[in-house]
Amino acid sequence: MPWPLSQDYNEAIQSPATNFTDADLQKGETVANALGIPMPCSGNFADVYQVRCPDGSRWAVKCFTREAVGLRERYQEISAWLRRAKLPFTVDFSYLEQGIRVAGKWHPVLKMQWVEGLTLNQFVAQHLDKPAMLEALLQLWVRMGKYLRDAEVGHCDLQHGNVLLVPGSTPGALALKLIDYDGMWVPALAWKKSGEVGHPSYQHPQRLREGTYSLDVDRFPLLVVAAALPAGRRPTVMGSL
């Protein structure tokens, strides 16, 4: 059975009260353009919508446009591991098996807290003349890499679109959030294949050729970004990754 197309989800998501099972999403309203048409962010196999609720909460709702084998089990393992790891830069999410009704049939969705921030490339472009901010970003990047390694977590698709820079907990502070956990590696999934190889501009050619899926996958993109940052060419920083 074919999965819904983007236009199918666009129609269904405009009636949240009847087409969502989740209580939060039922009360929400999908962000739309001036014509009232929902504005999803389209990816490799899913569309992501922003749903705003009356209590001020905002949710990212990922609707899948093609089949990914073992999706429910994968998200369950990733969620359980991240809850234990309590990493400061990950975002809570829920996999809803009966998430959205499209043309009378139920389909799964991923519900995640909406994160508002600048993508990695946007942040760098806006701060090219501010070396102190790039230095702060570099330190965050190195710290994140160490956290991931210590927690035995591989994001497996570290690239500009999946890294958001947001305000920190104190005035003027900077924080980093990772999104898109579809291909993430955790020990419970070590014996499975992810079916993804990440953004080709950030991945080692060997991964692209062999479909490598392991804790070590993130090492190459971590080094690529650190080397690209003007402050990241110091040997001590590069060595820590």
N, CA, C and O of each residue as an XYZ file, in Angstrom:
964
protein
N       0.847     -1.196      0.000
C       0.000      0.000      0.000
C       0.883      1.246      0.000
O       1.758      1.373      0.856
N       0.674      2.163     -0.937
C       1.494      3.382     -0.992
C       1.225      4.286      0.203
O       0.112      4.326      0.729
N       2.256      5.011      0.624
C       2.117      5.962      1.724
C       1.526      7.264      1.205
O       1.624      7.553      0.012
N       0.913      8.056      2.087
C       0.332      9.326      1.649
C       1.382     10.241      1.043
O       2.553     10.192      1.417
N       0.958     11.066      0.114
C       1.816     12.075     -0.482
C       1.733     13.362      0.334
O       0.892     13.494      1.222
N       2.604     14.293      0.026
C       2.622     15.558      0.771
C       1.272     16.260      0.725
O       0.818     16.787      1.741
N       0.627     16.277     -0.428
C      -0.662     16.962     -0.516
C      -1.737     16.263      0.319
O      -2.669     16.908      0.799
N      -1.607     14.938      0.494
C      -2.552     14.208      1.348
C      -2.410     14.649      2.802
O      -3.402     14.880      3.493
N      -1.154     14.764      3.257
C      -0.929     15.222      4.631
C      -1.367     16.676      4.800
O      -1.911     17.047      5.840
N      -1.129     17.496      3.778
C      -1.547     18.896      3.852
C      -3.042     19.027      4.114
O      -3.476     19.892      4.875
N      -3.816     18.168      3.482
C      -5.265     18.207      3.680
C      -5.645     17.700      5.064
O      -6.449     18.321      5.759
N      -5.061     16.563      5.466
C      -5.449     15.952      6.744
C      -5.075     16.808      7.938
O      -5.825     16.883      8.912
N      -3.924     17.452      7.868
C      -3.413     18.165      9.034
C      -4.158     19.473      9.288
O      -3.982     20.099     10.334
N      -4.985     19.884      8.337
C      -5.776     21.102      8.536
C      -7.007     20.844      9.402
O      -7.722     21.781      9.757
N      -7.258     19.578      9.744
C      -8.368     19.240     10.652
C      -7.806     18.458     11.834
O      -8.058     17.260     11.956
N      -7.044     19.124     12.707
C      -6.351     18.416     13.791
C      -7.290     17.738     14.777
O      -6.967     16.666     15.290
N      -8.424     18.324     15.050
C      -9.326     17.761     16.055
C      -9.829     16.379     15.672
O     -10.095     15.551     16.544
N      -9.961     16.124     14.388
C     -10.508     14.838     13.939
C      -9.447     13.895     13.379
O      -9.673     12.687     13.309
N      -8.291     14.430     12.978
C      -7.300     13.588     12.311
C      -6.063     13.280     13.135
O      -5.181     12.557     12.672
N      -5.980     13.812     14.345
C      -4.914     13.439     15.273
C      -5.501     12.645     16.430
O      -6.642     12.878     16.829
N      -4.729     11.707     16.971
C      -5.140     11.002     18.188
C      -4.544     11.643     19.432
O      -5.105     11.517     20.520
N      -3.419     12.327     19.289
C      -2.741     12.946     20.422
C      -3.525     14.151     20.928
O      -3.937     15.001     20.139
N      -3.732     14.228     22.243
C      -4.560     15.286     22.828
C      -3.973     16.673     22.593
O      -4.712     17.625     22.343
N      -2.651     16.793     22.672
C      -2.023     18.100     22.427
C      -2.250     18.538     20.985
O      -2.661     19.669     20.725
N      -1.983     17.646     20.068
C      -2.079     17.999     18.645
C      -3.512     18.275     18.227
O      -3.745     19.089     17.333
N      -4.474     17.615     18.852
C      -5.880     17.847     18.520
C      -6.293     19.301     18.775
O      -7.178     19.829     18.102
N      -5.646     19.937     19.749
C      -5.988     21.323     20.099
C      -5.189     22.340     19.287
O      -5.436     23.543     19.376
N      -4.239     21.858     18.499
C      -3.314     22.761     17.839
C      -3.775     23.262     16.486
O      -4.837     22.900     15.980
N      -2.930     24.112     15.924
C      -3.167     24.666     14.596
C      -1.857     24.630     13.829
O      -0.822     25.060     14.337
N      -1.901     24.122     12.618
C      -0.695     23.987     11.811
C      -0.290     25.327     11.220
O      -1.128     26.066     10.704
N       0.988     25.633     11.297
C       1.497     26.873     10.710
C       1.314     26.809      9.197
O       1.701     25.836      8.548
N       0.716     27.868      8.650
C       0.393     27.900      7.222
C       0.839     29.224      6.620
O       1.187     30.162      7.337
N       0.824     29.286      5.286
C       1.185     30.536      4.605
C      -0.023     31.460      4.517
O      -1.071     31.180      5.099
N       0.128     32.554      3.790
C      -0.936     33.557      3.703
C      -2.198     33.007      3.051
O      -3.286     33.548      3.247
N      -2.057     31.937      2.279
C      -3.216     31.332      1.625
C      -3.852     30.237      2.474
O      -4.827     29.614      2.056
N      -3.307     30.002      3.657
C      -3.858     28.974      4.527
C      -3.355     27.575      4.226
O      -3.894     26.595      4.740
N      -2.327     27.475      3.400
C      -1.772     26.168      3.049
C      -0.631     25.830      4.008
O       0.282     26.639      4.168
N      -0.656     24.663      4.650
C       0.421     24.278      5.575
C       1.789     24.329      4.908
O       1.921     24.092      3.708
N       2.813     24.646      5.718
C       4.169     24.811      5.201
C       5.097     23.776      5.826
O       5.761     24.070      6.820
N       5.156     22.570      5.265
C       6.052     21.562      5.822
C       7.489     21.751      5.365
O       7.754     22.359      4.328
N       8.414     21.217      6.161
C       9.807     21.082      5.729
C       9.946     19.656      5.210
O       9.772     18.700      5.966
N      10.254     19.510      3.944
C      10.293     18.188      3.327
C      11.704     17.618      3.368
O      12.676     18.313      3.071
N      11.806     16.330      3.745
C      13.083     15.653      3.810
C      13.109     14.428      2.926
O      12.340     14.309      1.972
N      14.013     13.515      3.262
C      14.237     12.332      2.438
C      13.021     11.431      2.369
O      12.668     10.942      1.297
N      12.374     11.206      3.514
C      11.205     10.328      3.496
C      10.107     10.816      4.428
O       9.291     10.018      4.889
N      10.073     12.118      4.714
C       9.041     12.637      5.612
C       8.875     14.137      5.424
O       9.775     14.821      4.935
N       7.706     14.637      5.822
C       7.423     16.069      5.879
C       7.220     16.450      7.337
O       6.566     15.724      8.086
N       7.776     17.581      7.739
C       7.683     18.029      9.127
C       6.869     19.315      9.177
O       7.166     20.290      8.485
N       5.828     19.292     10.018
C       4.948     20.440     10.202
C       5.134     21.022     11.595
O       5.463     20.308     12.542
N       4.919     22.326     11.705
C       4.894     22.960     13.027
C       3.439     23.144     13.453
O       2.638     23.733     12.726
N       3.109     22.632     14.638
C       1.756     22.743     15.182
C       1.819     23.574     16.465
O       2.555     23.239     17.394
N       1.052     24.644     16.506
C       1.020     25.538     17.669
C      -0.261     25.301     18.462
O      -1.345     25.168     17.893
N      -0.118     25.251     19.784
C      -1.254     24.969     20.665
C      -1.642     26.204     21.465
O      -0.819     27.101     21.648
N      -2.887     26.267     21.947
C      -3.357     27.438     22.690
C      -2.553     27.731     23.958
O      -2.476     28.883     24.385
N      -1.952     26.696     24.566
C      -1.171     26.925     25.789
C       0.229     27.445     25.516
O       1.027     27.600     26.440
N       0.534     27.717     24.246
C       1.841     28.251     23.886
C       2.862     27.207     23.463
O       3.930     27.556     22.959
N       2.555     25.952     23.659
C       3.486     24.899     23.255
C       3.502     24.753     21.740
O       2.508     25.016     21.064
N       4.640     24.333     21.225
C       4.796     24.135     19.782
C       5.429     22.769     19.545
O       6.336     22.349     20.264
N       4.927     22.091     18.522
C       5.375     20.735     18.251
C       5.794     20.588     16.799
O       5.193     21.176     15.900
N       6.823     19.804     16.588
C       7.203     19.376     15.244
C       6.553     18.018     15.016
O       6.748     17.100     15.813
N       5.790     17.881     13.950
C       5.088     16.636     13.630
C       5.657     16.105     12.317
O       5.497     16.720     11.263
N       6.323     14.955     12.397
C       6.932     14.350     11.221
C       5.983     13.316     10.634
O       5.615     12.349     11.302
N       5.591     13.523      9.387
C       4.691     12.612      8.676
C       5.484     11.898      7.586
O       6.139     12.545      6.769
N       5.429     10.592      7.570
C       6.287      9.787      6.698
C       5.652      9.592      5.323
O       4.473      9.257      5.205
N       6.467      9.810      4.286
C       5.972      9.708      2.918
C       6.430      8.434      2.226
O       6.014      8.159      1.100
N       7.273      7.659      2.874
C       7.626      6.328      2.353
C       7.992      5.426      3.517
O       8.299      5.900      4.611
N       7.960      4.144      3.278
C       8.156      3.170      4.348
C       9.608      3.108      4.796
O      10.525      3.138      3.975
N       9.809      3.020      6.117
C      11.121      2.753      6.707
C      10.960      1.529      7.602
O      10.226      1.572      8.590
N      11.634      0.452      7.263
C      11.457     -0.817      7.965
C      11.874     -0.686      9.423
O      12.923     -0.123      9.736
N      11.026     -1.221     10.320
C      11.351     -1.235     11.744
C      11.327      0.127     12.404
O      12.027      0.354     13.390
N      10.526      1.036     11.868
C      10.508      2.415     12.355
C      10.133      2.494     13.830
O      10.806      3.168     14.610
N       9.061      1.807     14.212
C       8.596      1.881     15.599
C       9.652      1.359     16.562
O       9.940      2.006     17.569
N      10.236      0.197     16.270
C      11.237     -0.396     17.156
C      12.469      0.494     17.255
O      13.052      0.641     18.329
N      12.861      1.085     16.131
C      14.039      1.959     16.135
C      13.821      3.159     17.051
O      14.676      3.480     17.876
N      12.684      3.814     16.906
C      12.423      4.988     17.732
C      12.262      4.612     19.206
O      12.657      5.385     20.079
N      11.703      3.468     19.493
C      11.572      3.036     20.882
C      12.934      2.868     21.541
O      13.140      3.303     22.674
N      13.861      2.238     20.828
C      15.203      2.024     21.378
C      15.945      3.347     21.541
O      16.615      3.567     22.551
N      15.828      4.218     20.557
C      16.512      5.514     20.633
C      15.953      6.341     21.781
O      16.714      6.938     22.543
N      14.628      6.382     21.912
C      13.997      7.155     22.980
C      14.413      6.652     24.354
O      14.737      7.443     25.240
N      14.404      5.331     24.529
C      14.773      4.757     25.833
C      16.216      5.088     26.184
O      16.513      5.420     27.332
N      17.115      5.002     25.211
C      18.530      5.277     25.482
C      18.759      6.757     25.789
O      19.520      7.095     26.696
N      18.099      7.640     25.032
C      18.280      9.074     25.260
C      17.711      9.511     26.597
O      18.250     10.419     27.231
N      16.633      8.882     27.033
C      16.080      9.216     28.351
C      17.074      8.887     29.454
O      17.201      9.624     30.432
N      17.777      7.770     29.286
C      18.786      7.405     30.290
C      20.023      8.305     30.193
O      20.609      8.678     31.209
N      20.406      8.645     28.973
C      21.619      9.436     28.773
C      21.458     10.883     29.238
O      22.412     11.482     29.735
N      20.260     11.447     29.081
C      19.972     12.820     29.505
C      20.972     13.820     28.931
O      21.545     14.630     29.658
N      21.169     13.750     27.627
C      22.082     14.670     26.962
C      21.462     16.068     26.883
O      20.266     16.189     26.617
N      22.238     17.112     27.105
C      21.666     18.466     27.155
C      21.253     19.020     25.801
O      20.581     20.050     25.743
N      21.636     18.362     24.710
C      21.363     18.924     23.385
C      20.397     18.074     22.569
O      20.223     18.325     21.377
N      19.770     17.082     23.175
C      18.749     16.321     22.466
C      17.354     16.819     22.865
O      17.199     17.545     23.846
N      16.357     16.420     22.095
C      14.995     16.920     22.270
C      14.061     15.732     22.480
O      14.181     14.711     21.802
N      13.131     15.870     23.422
C      12.169     14.795     23.688
C      11.271     14.565     22.474
O      10.938     15.492     21.736
N      10.890     13.302     22.291
C       9.983     12.981     21.183
C       9.147     11.759     21.540
O       9.470     11.008     22.461
N       8.066     11.579     20.788
C       7.199     10.413     20.951
C       6.833      9.881     19.574
O       6.492     10.644     18.671
N       6.907      8.565     19.426
C       6.465      7.916     18.202
C       5.023      7.478     18.408
O       4.730      6.707     19.321
N       4.121      7.966     17.561
C       2.697      7.672     17.687
C       2.285      6.761     16.538
O       2.217      7.193     15.387
N       2.010      5.504     16.855
C       1.694      4.515     15.820
C       0.445      4.922     15.037
O       0.444      4.898     13.806
N      -0.612      5.292     15.750
C      -1.809      5.834     15.105
C      -1.778      7.344     15.313
O      -2.441      7.875     16.204
N      -1.000      8.022     14.482
C      -0.762      9.442     14.694
C      -1.707     10.350     13.946
O      -2.275     11.279     14.522
N      -1.880     10.082     12.653
C      -2.703     10.966     11.834
C      -3.551     10.132     10.887
O      -3.101      9.121     10.348
N      -4.784     10.576     10.696
C      -5.703      9.877      9.799
C      -5.719     10.591      8.451
O      -6.003     11.786      8.366
N      -5.410      9.836      7.403
C      -5.389     10.374      6.045
C      -6.303      9.509      5.187
O      -6.075      8.309      5.030
N      -7.324     10.125      4.644
C      -8.287      9.417      3.786
C      -8.849      8.184      4.491
O      -9.015      7.128      3.881
N      -9.135      8.333      5.774
C      -9.767      7.260      6.539
C      -8.824      6.216      7.095
O      -9.277      5.294      7.772
N      -7.520      6.323      6.834
C      -6.544      5.342      7.326
C      -5.547      6.021      8.256
O      -5.146      7.164      8.033
N      -5.151      5.291      9.311
C      -4.220      5.837     10.287
C      -2.782      5.565      9.880
O      -2.454      4.490      9.378
N      -1.929      6.562     10.108
C      -0.514      6.452      9.786
C       0.315      6.987     10.962
O      -0.153      7.847     11.708
N       1.537      6.482     11.127
C       2.364      6.929     12.252
C       2.917      8.337     12.036
O       3.093      8.781     10.902
N       3.185      9.026     13.139
C       3.893     10.308     13.096
C       4.892     10.336     14.254
O       4.782      9.571     15.212
N       5.846     11.217     14.142
C       6.770     11.488     15.238
C       6.454     12.872     15.773
O       6.415     13.847     15.022
N       6.230     12.950     17.074
C       5.920     14.220     17.731
C       7.134     14.640     18.564
O       7.578     13.908     19.449
N       7.659     15.826     18.267
C       8.858     16.321     18.942
C       8.666     17.787     19.305
O       7.990     18.525     18.588
N       9.251     18.203     20.404
C       9.205     19.610     20.763
C       9.817     20.448     19.642
O      10.881     20.120     19.116
N       9.131     21.529     19.288
C       9.642     22.400     18.240
C      10.807     23.217     18.789
O      10.713     23.781     19.879
N      11.903     23.281     18.037
C      13.081     24.053     18.431
C      13.237     25.214     17.469
O      13.346     25.012     16.260
N      13.250     26.429     18.000
C      13.409     27.625     17.184
C      14.851     28.101     17.304
O      15.312     28.421     18.400
N      15.552     28.149     16.202
C      16.938     28.597     16.243
C      17.514     28.726     14.851
O      16.817     28.534     13.855
N      18.793     29.054     14.791
C      19.506     29.167     13.526
C      20.191     27.842     13.215
O      20.789     27.223     14.096
N      20.104     27.415     11.977
C      20.861     26.230     11.601
C      22.354     26.572     11.649
O      22.736     27.742     11.668
N      23.174     25.543     11.668
C      24.619     25.741     11.810
C      25.167     26.681     10.743
O      25.937     27.588     11.060
N      24.786     26.481      9.488
C      25.312     27.338      8.424
C      24.794     28.769      8.527
O      25.520     29.712      8.213
N      23.548     28.940      8.963
C      23.015     30.290      9.145
C      23.771     31.027     10.252
O      24.115     32.201     10.115
N      24.020     30.315     11.345
C      24.723     30.943     12.468
C      26.130     31.376     12.054
O      26.551     32.494     12.352
N      26.853     30.493     11.367
C      28.214     30.829     10.946
C      28.200     32.012      9.988
O      29.029     32.914     10.106
N      27.267     32.017      9.040
C      27.190     33.111      8.067
C      26.937     34.449      8.750
O      27.454     35.475      8.308
N      26.154     34.453      9.814
C      25.829     35.701     10.511
C      26.933     36.159     11.461
O      26.916     37.297     11.929
N      27.898     35.275     11.747
C      28.923     35.626     12.744
C      30.342     35.484     12.204
O      31.281     35.280     12.973
N      30.503     35.589     10.890
C      31.833     35.468     10.299
C      32.787     36.557     10.794
O      34.000     36.351     10.840
N      32.239     37.703     11.160
C      33.079     38.803     11.643
C      33.115     38.872     13.164
O      33.541     39.878     13.730
N      32.668     37.804     13.832
C      32.642     37.773     15.294
C      33.400     36.536     15.781
O      32.777     35.524     16.104
N      34.714     36.597     15.838
C      35.506     35.419     16.219
C      35.154     34.863     17.594
O      35.286     33.660     17.820
N      34.713     35.709     18.506
C      34.354     35.216     19.840
C      33.153     34.276     19.770
O      33.103     33.284     20.498
N      32.195     34.574     18.909
C      31.029     33.713     18.771
C      31.404     32.391     18.090
O      30.887     31.331     18.444
N      32.305     32.471     17.115
C      32.745     31.235     16.465
C      33.563     30.373     17.419
O      33.510     29.144     17.362
N      34.314     31.023     18.286
C      35.055     30.273     19.307
C      34.087     29.588     20.264
O      34.301     28.437     20.646
N      33.015     30.296     20.656
C      32.014     29.696     21.544
C      31.342     28.509     20.863
O      31.087     27.484     21.496
N      31.056     28.652     19.566
C      30.461     27.548     18.816
C      31.416     26.359     18.761
O      30.991     25.216     18.927
N      32.683     26.614     18.535
C      33.658     25.532     18.482
C      33.711     24.773     19.809
O      33.733     23.543     19.820
N      33.730     25.493     20.905
C      33.771     24.839     22.209
C      32.509     24.004     22.451
O      32.576     22.911     23.012
N      31.373     24.528     22.027
C      30.129     23.756     22.127
C      30.212     22.486     21.284
O      29.791     21.412     21.715
N      30.752     22.622     20.098
C      30.849     21.497     19.166
C      31.725     20.387     19.745
O      31.369     19.210     19.695
N      32.873     20.780     20.294
C      33.784     19.801     20.890
C      33.134     19.132     22.099
O      33.241     17.919     22.280
N      32.463     19.929     22.918
C      31.809     19.380     24.110
C      30.699     18.405     23.715
O      30.538     17.352     24.331
N      29.937     18.767     22.682
C      28.880     17.872     22.218
C      29.455     16.538     21.741
O      28.918     15.476     22.056
N      30.553     16.599     20.979
C      31.179     15.379     20.501
C      31.597     14.465     21.639
O      31.436     13.248     21.552
N      32.132     15.046     22.708
C      32.539     14.237     23.863
C      31.325     13.638     24.569
O      31.351     12.473     24.964
N      30.270     14.422     24.728
C      29.035     13.918     25.343
C      28.491     12.727     24.558
O      28.127     11.705     25.140
N      28.438     12.865     23.245
C      27.914     11.784     22.410
C      28.735     10.520     22.593
O      28.187      9.434     22.783
N      30.048     10.665     22.535
C      30.922      9.498     22.657
C      30.769      8.834     24.015
O      30.659      7.611     24.102
N      30.762      9.635     25.079
C      30.660      9.084     26.428
C      29.322      8.385     26.654
O      29.242      7.413     27.405
N      28.272      8.884     25.999
C      26.937      8.303     26.160
C      26.681      7.144     25.199
O      25.600      6.556     25.218
N      27.656      6.811     24.366
C      27.517      5.757     23.360
C      26.340      6.042     22.421
O      25.481      5.192     22.186
N      26.336      7.252     21.904
C      25.296      7.687     20.977
C      25.967      8.218     19.715
O      26.867      9.055     19.792
N      25.538      7.740     18.575
C      25.971      8.294     17.302
C      24.784      8.927     16.604
O      23.804      8.243     16.308
N      24.857     10.226     16.337
C      23.748     10.868     15.638
C      23.656     10.349     14.200
O      22.566     10.102     13.685
N      24.808     10.192     13.572
C      24.938      9.586     12.239
C      24.453     10.451     11.077
O      24.435      9.991      9.935
N      24.065     11.682     11.347
C      23.770     12.615     10.255
C      24.029     14.043     10.739
O      23.171     14.918     10.624
N      25.232     14.258     11.284
C      25.607     15.596     11.722
C      25.874     16.453     10.492
O      26.846     16.240      9.768
N      25.003     17.418     10.269
C      25.123     18.328      9.132
C      24.380     19.606      9.472
O      23.643     19.654     10.457
N      24.566     20.636      8.670
C      24.082     21.970      9.038
C      22.590     22.004      9.344
O      22.170     22.719     10.254
N      21.778     21.245      8.603
C      20.335     21.305      8.811
C      19.849     20.627     10.077
O      18.719     20.855     10.507
N      20.689     19.795     10.679
C      20.285     19.066     11.886
C      20.898     19.631     13.160
O      20.749     19.053     14.236
N      21.582     20.754     13.036
C      22.223     21.405     14.189
C      21.633     22.805     14.329
O      21.766     23.633     13.427
N      20.982     23.068     15.458
C      20.363     24.366     15.696
C      21.061     25.078     16.848
O      21.350     24.474     17.881
N      21.327     26.366     16.659
C      21.897     27.202     17.709
C      20.789     28.040     18.309
O      20.076     28.749     17.600
N      20.649     27.952     19.635
C      19.549     28.615     20.350
C      20.125     29.385     21.533
O      21.260     29.133     21.937
N      19.354     30.329     22.100
C      19.834     31.037     23.291
C      20.060     30.077     24.449
O      19.300     29.126     24.636
N      21.116     30.333     25.231
C      21.417     29.510     26.388
C      20.575     29.883     27.592
O      19.659     30.699     27.497
N      20.893     29.278     28.725
C      20.096     29.483     29.940
C      20.375     30.817     30.612
O      19.600     31.239     31.471
N      21.463     31.497     30.246
C      21.789     32.804     30.804
C      21.895     33.818     29.674
O      22.155     33.436     28.532
N      21.698     35.112     29.968
C      21.760     36.140     28.919
C      23.087     36.106     28.161
O      24.161     36.079     28.761
N      22.989     36.109     26.843
C      24.177     36.107     26.010
C      24.808     34.750     25.792
O      25.746     34.625     25.005
N      24.308     33.725     26.478
C      24.878     32.380     26.347
C      24.325     31.696     25.101
O      23.272     32.068     24.582
N      25.050     30.703     24.641
C      24.704     29.980     23.428
C      24.488     28.510     23.766
O      25.213     27.943     24.583
N      23.496     27.898     23.140
C      23.229     26.474     23.326
C      23.045     25.812     21.970
O      22.790     26.470     20.961
N      23.180     24.514     21.973
C      23.112     23.744     20.728
C      22.097     22.627     20.884
O      22.047     21.961     21.918
N      21.289     22.425     19.854
C      20.309     21.344     19.854
C      20.439     20.528     18.568
O      20.599     21.078     17.479
N      20.367     19.215     18.719
C      20.374     18.321     17.572
C      18.957     17.853     17.281
O      18.194     17.567     18.204
N      18.603     17.772     16.020
C      17.300     17.261     15.614
C      17.511     16.141     14.595
O      18.631     15.904     14.145
N      16.434     15.461     14.240
C      16.421     14.392     13.242
C      17.234     13.186     13.706
O      18.432     13.086     13.442
N      16.553     12.268     14.407
C      17.211     11.099     14.979
C      16.925      9.813     14.201
O      17.112      8.714     14.726
N      16.476      9.947     12.961
C      16.045      8.777     12.191
C      17.137      7.716     12.062
O      16.859      6.524     12.190
N      18.361      8.136     11.814
C      19.438      7.181     11.597
C      20.362      7.022     12.780
O      21.454      6.473     12.633
N      19.956      7.488     13.958
C      20.819      7.483     15.140
C      21.256      6.071     15.529
O      20.508      5.106     15.372
N      22.494      5.975     16.045
C      23.039      4.707     16.535
C      23.051      4.725     18.056
O      23.549      5.671     18.667
N      22.503      3.676     18.669
C      22.631      3.409     20.102
C      22.953      1.922     20.233
O      22.670      1.160     19.308
N      23.531      1.488     21.340
C      23.964      0.087     21.455
C      22.881     -0.933     21.140
O      23.178     -1.984     20.573
N      21.636     -0.649     21.495
C      20.563     -1.619     21.254
C      20.288     -1.830     19.767
O      19.640     -2.806     19.390
N      20.777     -0.924     18.920
C      20.558     -1.041     17.473
C      21.826     -1.454     16.731
O      21.870     -1.415     15.501
N      22.845     -1.846     17.470
C      24.143     -2.128     16.862
C      24.074     -3.240     15.817
O      24.861     -3.246     14.871
N      23.160     -4.160     15.975
C      23.075     -5.306     15.063
C      22.154     -5.033     13.876
O      21.973     -5.897     13.018
N      21.569     -3.830     13.825
C      20.676     -3.495     12.718
C      21.376     -2.581     11.723
O      22.467     -2.075     11.985
N      20.743     -2.382     10.601
C      21.208     -1.414      9.620
C      20.275     -0.210      9.642
O      19.070     -0.350      9.850
N      20.840      0.964      9.427
C      20.020      2.175      9.509
C      19.294      2.469      8.205
O      18.228      3.083      8.218
N      19.863      2.035      7.070
C      19.254      2.350      5.789
C      19.555      3.763      5.319
O      19.047      4.185      4.279
N      20.380      4.514      6.072
C      20.738      5.880      5.715
C      22.250      6.042      5.766
O      22.943      5.313      6.476
N      22.747      7.003      5.008
C      24.189      7.269      5.028
C      24.493      8.738      5.297
O      25.636      9.167      5.142
N      23.492      9.511      5.695
C      23.717     10.898      6.060
C      23.967     11.814      4.865
O      23.988     11.374      3.716
N      24.154     13.094      5.165
C      24.402     14.103      4.140
C      25.775     13.838      3.516
O      26.775     13.813      4.233
N      25.843     13.640      2.198
C      27.112     13.247      1.569
C      28.237     14.248      1.748
O      29.406     13.864      1.716
N      27.918     15.525      1.936
C      28.969     16.537      2.086
C      29.664     16.462      3.446
O      30.706     17.086      3.648
N      29.087     15.697      4.380
C      29.649     15.629      5.730
C      30.140     14.232      6.098
O      30.666     14.034      7.193
N      29.978     13.275      5.212
C      30.288     11.892      5.547
C      31.539     11.395      4.817
O      31.839     11.818      3.700
N      32.243     10.502      5.468
C      33.428      9.895      4.866
C      33.011      9.061      3.652
O      31.987      8.381      3.701
N      33.785      9.100      2.566
C      33.419      8.324      1.372
C      33.222      6.838      1.653
O      32.420      6.182      0.989
N      33.946      6.305      2.630
C      33.790      4.880      2.929
C      32.397      4.578      3.438
O      31.842      3.522      3.136
N      31.825      5.492      4.206
C      30.457      5.266      4.687
C      29.475      5.271      3.524
O      28.551      4.459      3.472
N      29.687      6.187      2.602
C      28.790      6.258      1.451
C      28.869      4.984      0.615
O      27.866      4.536      0.060
N      30.062      4.406      0.528
C      30.234      3.189     -0.270
C      29.683      1.959      0.441
O      29.049      1.110     -0.185
N      29.924      1.861      1.753
C      29.646      0.624      2.483
C      28.433      0.704      3.403
O      28.040     -0.307      3.986
N      27.835      1.881      3.545
C      26.694      2.011      4.441
C      27.061      1.804      5.891
O      26.275      1.241      6.653
N      28.247      2.249      6.290
C      28.738      2.059      7.663
C      27.763      2.623      8.681
O      27.219      3.714      8.510
N      27.555      1.863      9.736
C      26.623      2.270     10.801
C      27.224      1.834     12.125
O      27.176      0.657     12.482
N      27.797      2.801     12.860
C      28.462      2.475     14.119
C      28.638      3.746     14.935
O      28.305      4.842     14.483
N      29.164      3.585     16.136
C      29.418      4.723     17.017
C      30.456      5.668     16.418
O      30.463      6.856     16.741
N      31.331      5.161     15.552
C      32.419      5.967     15.006
C      32.000      6.855     13.841
O      32.795      7.675     13.380
N      30.785      6.712     13.361
C      30.347      7.456     12.178
C      30.473      8.960     12.376
O      30.803      9.675     11.430
N      30.216      9.457     13.586
C      30.204     10.903     13.816
C      31.594     11.530     13.815
O      31.702     12.753     13.720
N      32.638     10.757     13.913
C      33.977     11.337     14.042
C      34.336     12.201     12.824
O      34.906     13.281     12.974
N      34.008     11.730     11.645
C      34.373     12.487     10.440
C      33.631     13.823     10.354
O      34.283     14.851     10.173
N      32.286     13.860     10.476
C      31.609     15.166     10.412
C      32.000     16.102     11.560
O      32.004     17.321     11.389
N      32.328     15.539     12.729
C      32.793     16.390     13.829
C      34.080     17.100     13.435
O      34.238     18.293     13.696
N      34.994     16.380     12.813
C      36.250     16.967     12.370
C      36.046     17.935     11.213
O      36.698     18.977     11.153
N      35.142     17.597     10.292
C      34.877     18.461      9.143
C      34.409     19.838      9.607
O      34.915     20.859      9.140
N      33.447     19.866     10.525
C      32.913     21.150     10.997
C      33.953     21.898     11.817
O      34.110     23.109     11.657
N      34.669     21.192     12.697
C      35.684     21.853     13.509
C      36.772     22.468     12.637
O      37.243     23.571     12.915
N      37.173     21.760     11.584
C      38.201     22.281     10.687
C      37.697     23.463      9.869
O      38.476     24.341      9.498
N      36.397     23.490      9.586
C      35.824     24.561      8.779
C      35.687     25.864      9.565
O      35.711     26.946      8.979
N      35.548     25.767     10.865
C      35.440     26.975     11.680
C      36.819     27.630     11.783
O      37.809     26.942     12.033
N      36.896     28.946     11.593
C      38.204     29.618     11.641
C      38.991     29.331     12.914
O      40.215     29.206     12.870
N      38.303     29.226     14.042
C      39.000     28.982     15.301
C      39.354     27.519     15.479
O      40.062     27.165     16.423
N      38.868     26.652     14.576
C      39.014     25.220     14.781
C      40.283     24.617     14.242
O      40.447     23.397     14.260
N      41.198     25.461     13.755
C      42.405     24.919     13.160
C      43.517     24.717     14.187
O      44.644     24.387     13.818
N      43.217     24.908     15.461
C      44.226     24.704     16.487
C      44.378     23.210     16.758
O      43.371     22.524     16.932
N      45.590     22.688     16.798
C      45.819     21.249     16.982
C      45.186     20.700     18.255
O      44.698     19.570     18.252
N      45.180     21.467     19.337
C      44.624     20.959     20.593
C      43.131     20.669     20.470
O      42.645     19.685     21.027
N      42.402     21.515     19.747
C      40.963     21.311     19.559
C      40.716     20.136     18.631
O      39.871     19.289     18.921
N      41.425     20.070     17.537
C      41.244     18.998     16.586
C      41.567     17.637     17.223
O      40.910     16.634     16.946
N      42.579     17.628     18.070
C      42.963     16.375     18.717
C      41.928     15.848     19.659
O      41.856     14.637     19.872
N      41.112     16.719     20.241
C      40.104     16.271     21.200
C      38.928     15.590     20.532
O      38.116     14.962     21.211
N      38.816     15.700     19.214
C      37.755     15.045     18.471
C      38.243     13.748     17.858
O      37.478     13.054     17.190
